[in-house]
Amino acid sequence: MNNKVTIADIARELNLTGATVSRALNNRKGTSEETRKLVQAAAEKMNYRRDRIAWSLRSGRTNIIGVIIPSAEINFFGSVVHGIESLANQHGYNVLIYQSNEQPEYEKKAIETFLSTRVDGILASIAKETMEFSHYLEITERGVPLVFFDRANDSLNIPSVVVDDFKGAYYATEHLLKQGYTRVAHIAGQQHLKIFKDRLEGYKAALSAYKVAFDDSLVYFGDVSINAGRQAITHLLALPAPPDAVFAVEDFTALGAVKELKDRQVDIPADFGVIGFANESFDEHITPSLSSIDQQTVEMGKEAFRLLMELIEGTGSVSTQARTKIVLEPVPRFRQSSQK
């Protein structure tokens, strides 16, 4: 005997139509919050279990989204995923996460996996080594909603959620100048990525605003890593006129800079100021504590999910929808490493 509870059973129990119950269970429009809670409570009480395969065939949806992150080792991306999952769970979506390890070939594998799984949409942050984007364009060509977060490429005309990297870099550099540091260097990232290019431009703009001449010898281009921070300090301190502060493109690079300065017994912040970008979880727990720029990671994840849902729920072809870009405000977190 098959005792499996169906939508019809719930509808009879609550004296509602099957269509109303279905909309409530799937968080679709046209159902009041009161009805949705009533239906979901009854479904839980009656031990209702959706036949996901049958439902997917009928609806054309899987209620699964794919998320591509560059690295699971970086707390920044874990925090963004937390924001994504917090809303995904509320809307009945499952999340598949794929780590690109900053390599385009892994991005391509992730996309192949997600498309074969028939995900309803994809959220992605571009890998540092990605120079060519045909694999991302394939997603939209297939009509699958795609939203970039943090690392985006405006030329692809794909919706994105980012922080104002230019403004964040301006705040960081301005802070060092206001603290009395006179030769502020910048450890930059790969310039083919917009976020790192914008941070370099924000650094330059702050120097200009405070009538400090830009000196290209004070810009060190690294690969965004602890080792790059160490190498940058070694290079910068060997200059005929070395800097007395550095704005690092992100916090792991800043951490490398702090390590190298401490190994050389340079007093931070009395003799040398350091500020990073991302507000990683370790920033408050190292000595001295690291100043940084908070990118509102949880909110970034939530906004990315909301934008993806608008595309999934919207009408018409994804490829013809207007490009949308959400820009979050950077929040300075000034700590010991940059305050004289």
C-alpha positions as CSV (number, residue, x, y, z in Angstrom):
1,M,0.0,0.0,0.0
2,N,1.3,3.4,-1.0
3,N,0.9,5.9,1.8
4,K,2.9,8.7,0.2
5,V,1.4,12.1,0.9
6,T,0.5,14.2,-2.2
7,I,-0.3,17.8,-2.9
8,A,-3.9,16.7,-3.3
9,D,-3.9,15.3,0.3
10,I,-2.7,18.6,1.7
11,A,-5.2,20.5,-0.4
12,R,-8.1,18.3,1.0
13,E,-6.7,18.7,4.6
14,L,-6.7,22.5,4.3
15,N,-9.7,22.9,1.9
16,L,-7.5,24.6,-0.7
17,T,-7.0,24.0,-4.4
18,G,-4.1,21.9,-5.5
19,A,-2.7,24.9,-7.5
20,T,-2.7,27.0,-4.3
21,V,-0.8,24.4,-2.4
22,S,1.7,23.9,-5.2
23,R,2.4,27.7,-5.4
24,A,2.8,27.9,-1.6
25,L,5.2,24.9,-1.5
26,N,7.3,26.4,-4.2
27,N,7.3,30.0,-2.9
28,R,5.7,31.2,-6.1
29,K,3.9,34.5,-6.5
30,G,0.1,34.7,-6.0
31,T,0.1,33.2,-2.5
32,S,-0.2,35.2,0.7
33,E,2.5,34.7,3.4
34,E,-0.2,33.4,5.8
35,T,-1.3,30.7,3.3
36,R,2.3,29.8,2.5
37,K,3.1,29.3,6.2
38,L,-0.1,27.3,6.7
39,V,0.6,25.0,3.7
40,Q,4.2,24.4,4.7
41,A,3.3,23.6,8.3
42,A,0.7,21.1,7.1
43,A,3.2,19.6,4.6
44,E,5.7,19.1,7.5
45,K,3.1,17.7,9.8
46,M,1.9,15.2,7.1
47,N,5.5,14.3,6.2
48,Y,5.1,15.4,2.6
49,R,8.1,14.7,0.4
50,R,8.3,16.1,-3.1
51,D,9.1,13.8,-6.0
52,R,11.9,16.0,-7.3
53,I,12.4,14.1,-10.6
54,A,8.7,14.3,-11.5
55,W,8.5,17.9,-10.3
56,S,11.5,18.8,-12.3
57,L,10.1,17.3,-15.5
58,R,6.8,19.1,-15.0
59,S,8.2,22.5,-14.1
60,G,11.4,22.5,-16.1
61,R,13.3,23.4,-12.9
62,T,15.5,21.6,-10.4
63,N,15.6,24.2,-7.6
64,I,19.3,23.9,-7.7
65,I,21.8,26.7,-8.3
66,G,25.5,26.4,-9.0
67,V,28.1,28.6,-7.4
68,I,31.7,28.9,-8.7
69,I,34.2,30.4,-6.2
70,P,37.9,30.9,-6.8
71,S,39.1,29.4,-3.5
72,A,37.5,27.7,-0.5
73,E,40.6,28.6,1.6
74,I,39.7,32.4,1.5
75,N,37.2,33.4,4.1
76,F,35.9,36.1,1.9
77,F,34.3,33.6,-0.5
78,G,33.0,31.5,2.3
79,S,31.3,34.5,3.7
80,V,29.7,35.3,0.3
81,V,28.5,31.7,0.1
82,H,26.9,32.1,3.6
83,G,24.9,35.0,2.3
84,I,23.9,33.1,-0.8
85,E,22.8,30.0,1.1
86,S,20.9,32.0,3.8
87,L,18.4,33.2,1.1
88,A,18.6,30.0,-1.0
89,N,17.4,28.0,1.9
90,Q,14.5,30.4,2.5
91,H,13.4,30.0,-1.1
92,G,13.7,26.2,-1.3
93,Y,16.9,26.1,-3.4
94,N,19.8,23.8,-3.0
95,V,23.3,25.1,-3.7
96,L,26.1,23.2,-5.5
97,I,29.6,24.8,-4.9
98,Y,32.5,24.3,-7.3
99,Q,36.1,25.6,-6.6
100,S,37.9,26.9,-9.6
101,N,41.3,27.1,-7.9
102,E,41.8,30.3,-9.8
103,Q,42.1,28.3,-13.1
104,P,39.9,28.6,-16.2
105,E,40.0,24.9,-16.9
106,Y,38.3,24.2,-13.5
107,E,35.7,26.9,-14.3
108,K,34.9,25.1,-17.5
109,K,34.5,21.8,-15.6
110,A,32.2,23.5,-13.1
111,I,30.0,24.9,-15.9
112,E,29.9,21.5,-17.6
113,T,28.8,19.9,-14.3
114,F,26.2,22.6,-13.6
115,L,24.7,22.5,-17.1
116,S,24.5,18.7,-17.1
117,T,22.8,18.8,-13.7
118,R,20.3,21.3,-15.2
119,V,20.8,23.9,-12.5
120,D,18.3,26.8,-12.6
121,G,21.0,29.4,-12.5
122,I,24.7,30.0,-11.8
123,L,26.6,32.5,-9.6
124,A,30.3,32.9,-10.3
125,S,33.4,34.9,-9.3
126,I,36.0,34.9,-12.1
127,A,39.3,33.1,-11.6
128,K,42.5,35.2,-11.5
129,E,44.0,33.3,-14.5
130,T,40.9,33.6,-16.7
131,M,41.6,35.7,-19.8
132,E,39.0,34.3,-22.2
133,F,35.3,34.1,-21.4
134,S,33.6,31.9,-24.0
135,H,32.7,29.3,-21.4
136,Y,30.7,32.0,-19.5
137,L,29.0,33.2,-22.6
138,E,27.9,29.6,-23.4
139,I,25.8,29.7,-20.2
140,T,23.8,32.7,-21.3
141,E,23.6,31.3,-24.9
142,R,21.9,28.3,-23.4
143,G,19.4,30.5,-21.7
144,V,20.6,29.7,-18.1
145,P,20.6,32.8,-15.8
146,L,24.2,33.9,-14.8
147,V,25.2,36.5,-12.2
148,F,28.8,37.5,-11.4
149,F,29.8,38.5,-7.9
150,D,33.0,40.3,-6.7
151,R,35.0,39.6,-9.8
152,A,33.0,40.6,-12.9
153,N,33.7,41.6,-16.5
154,D,31.6,44.5,-17.7
155,S,32.2,43.9,-21.4
156,L,30.3,40.6,-21.2
157,N,27.0,42.4,-20.4
158,I,26.3,39.9,-17.6
159,P,24.5,41.0,-14.4
160,S,26.9,41.4,-11.4
161,V,27.1,42.4,-7.7
162,V,30.4,44.1,-6.8
163,V,31.8,46.4,-4.2
164,D,33.1,49.9,-5.2
165,D,36.7,48.9,-5.5
166,F,37.8,52.3,-6.7
167,K,36.2,54.0,-3.7
168,G,37.6,51.4,-1.2
169,A,41.1,51.9,-2.5
170,Y,40.7,55.6,-2.3
171,Y,39.6,55.3,1.4
172,A,42.6,53.0,2.2
173,T,45.2,55.3,0.6
174,E,43.6,58.5,2.0
175,H,43.7,57.0,5.5
176,L,47.4,56.3,5.2
177,L,48.1,59.9,4.0
178,K,45.9,61.3,6.8
179,Q,48.0,59.3,9.3
180,G,51.1,61.2,8.2
181,Y,52.7,58.6,6.0
182,T,54.3,60.4,3.0
183,R,55.4,57.7,0.6
184,V,52.5,55.3,0.2
185,A,53.2,52.3,-2.0
186,H,50.7,49.9,-3.6
187,I,51.0,46.1,-4.0
188,A,48.8,45.6,-7.1
189,G,47.1,42.6,-8.5
190,Q,46.7,41.3,-12.1
191,Q,45.4,44.2,-14.1
192,H,43.2,42.1,-16.5
193,L,40.8,41.8,-13.5
194,K,38.7,44.8,-13.1
195,I,38.6,44.8,-9.3
196,F,42.4,45.0,-9.2
197,K,42.6,47.6,-11.9
198,D,40.0,49.7,-10.1
199,R,42.0,49.5,-6.8
200,L,45.1,50.8,-8.6
201,E,43.1,53.7,-10.0
202,G,41.6,54.5,-6.6
203,Y,45.1,54.6,-5.1
204,K,46.2,57.0,-7.8
205,A,43.2,59.2,-7.3
206,A,43.8,59.5,-3.6
207,L,47.4,60.5,-4.2
208,S,46.2,63.2,-6.7
209,A,43.6,64.5,-4.3
210,Y,46.2,65.0,-1.6
211,K,48.7,66.6,-4.0
212,V,51.1,63.7,-3.8
213,A,52.9,62.9,-7.0
214,F,52.4,59.4,-8.4
215,D,55.6,57.4,-8.5
216,D,55.4,54.3,-10.5
217,S,58.4,52.8,-8.7
218,L,56.1,52.5,-5.7
219,V,53.7,50.1,-7.4
220,Y,54.6,46.4,-7.3
221,F,52.6,44.0,-9.4
222,G,52.2,40.6,-7.7
223,D,50.0,37.5,-8.0
224,V,47.8,38.3,-4.9
225,S,49.3,36.0,-2.2
226,I,51.2,36.0,1.0
227,N,54.4,35.4,-0.9
228,A,53.7,38.4,-3.2
229,G,53.4,40.6,-0.1
230,R,56.8,39.4,1.1
231,Q,58.4,39.9,-2.3
232,A,56.9,43.3,-2.6
233,I,58.3,44.5,0.7
234,T,61.8,43.1,-0.2
235,H,61.6,45.0,-3.5
236,L,60.2,48.3,-2.1
237,L,62.6,48.6,0.9
238,A,65.5,48.2,-1.5
239,L,64.6,51.3,-3.4
240,P,66.7,54.4,-3.1
241,A,63.7,56.2,-1.6
242,P,61.7,53.4,0.0
243,P,58.0,53.9,1.1
244,D,56.8,54.3,4.6
245,A,53.4,52.7,4.1
246,V,51.7,50.3,1.8
247,F,48.2,49.7,0.6
248,A,47.9,46.0,-0.4
249,V,45.4,44.8,-3.0
250,E,43.9,42.3,-0.6
251,D,44.5,40.9,2.9
252,F,46.7,37.9,2.2
253,T,49.1,40.1,0.3
254,A,48.9,42.5,3.3
255,L,49.6,39.6,5.6
256,G,52.7,38.8,3.6
257,A,53.8,42.4,3.9
258,V,53.4,42.4,7.6
259,K,55.3,39.1,8.0
260,E,58.3,40.5,6.0
261,L,58.3,43.8,7.8
262,K,58.3,42.0,11.2
263,D,61.1,39.7,10.0
264,R,63.1,42.8,9.2
265,Q,62.2,44.3,12.6
266,V,60.4,47.3,11.1
267,D,58.0,48.8,13.6
268,I,54.4,48.7,12.4
269,P,52.8,51.2,12.5
270,A,55.3,53.6,14.0
271,D,57.7,53.3,11.0
272,F,55.6,51.7,8.4
273,G,51.8,51.5,7.9
274,V,49.9,48.7,6.3
275,I,46.3,48.3,5.1
276,G,44.7,45.6,3.1
277,F,41.3,44.9,1.3
278,A,38.6,42.3,2.1
279,N,38.5,42.3,5.9
280,E,39.4,38.7,6.2
281,S,38.6,36.9,9.5
282,F,42.3,36.8,10.6
283,D,42.7,40.6,10.4
284,E,41.6,41.2,14.0
285,H,43.7,38.3,15.4
286,I,47.2,39.1,14.2
287,T,49.7,41.5,15.8
288,P,49.4,44.3,15.0
289,S,45.7,43.9,13.9
290,L,45.3,44.6,10.2
291,S,43.5,47.5,8.8
292,S,41.3,46.7,5.8
293,I,38.3,47.5,3.7
294,D,35.2,45.5,4.3
295,Q,33.4,44.3,1.1
296,Q,30.1,43.5,2.8
297,T,30.5,39.9,1.8
298,V,27.2,38.4,3.3
299,E,25.2,41.2,1.7
300,M,27.0,40.6,-1.6
301,G,25.9,37.0,-1.5
302,K,22.3,37.9,-0.7
303,E,22.2,40.5,-3.4
304,A,23.7,38.1,-5.9
305,F,21.0,35.5,-5.1
306,R,18.2,38.1,-5.3
307,L,19.4,39.2,-8.7
308,L,19.7,35.6,-9.9
309,M,16.1,34.9,-8.7
310,E,14.9,37.9,-10.6
311,L,16.4,36.4,-13.8
312,I,15.0,32.9,-13.0
313,E,11.5,34.2,-12.2
314,G,11.5,36.8,-15.0
315,T,9.9,36.4,-18.4
316,G,11.5,36.3,-21.8
317,S,15.0,35.2,-22.8
318,V,17.8,35.7,-20.3
319,S,20.1,36.8,-23.2
320,T,17.8,39.7,-24.0
321,Q,17.4,41.0,-20.4
322,A,18.9,44.4,-19.6
323,R,22.3,44.3,-17.9
324,T,22.1,45.0,-14.1
325,K,25.0,46.0,-11.9
326,I,24.7,46.3,-8.1
327,V,27.5,48.2,-6.5
328,L,27.9,47.9,-2.7
329,E,29.6,50.5,-0.5
330,P,33.0,49.6,0.9
331,V,33.4,50.0,4.7
332,P,36.8,51.0,6.2
333,R,38.0,48.9,9.2
334,F,40.9,50.8,10.6
335,R,43.0,48.9,13.1
336,Q,46.5,49.0,14.6
337,S,48.6,48.4,11.5
338,S,47.8,51.8,9.9
339,Q,47.3,54.1,12.9
340,K,50.4,55.9,14.1
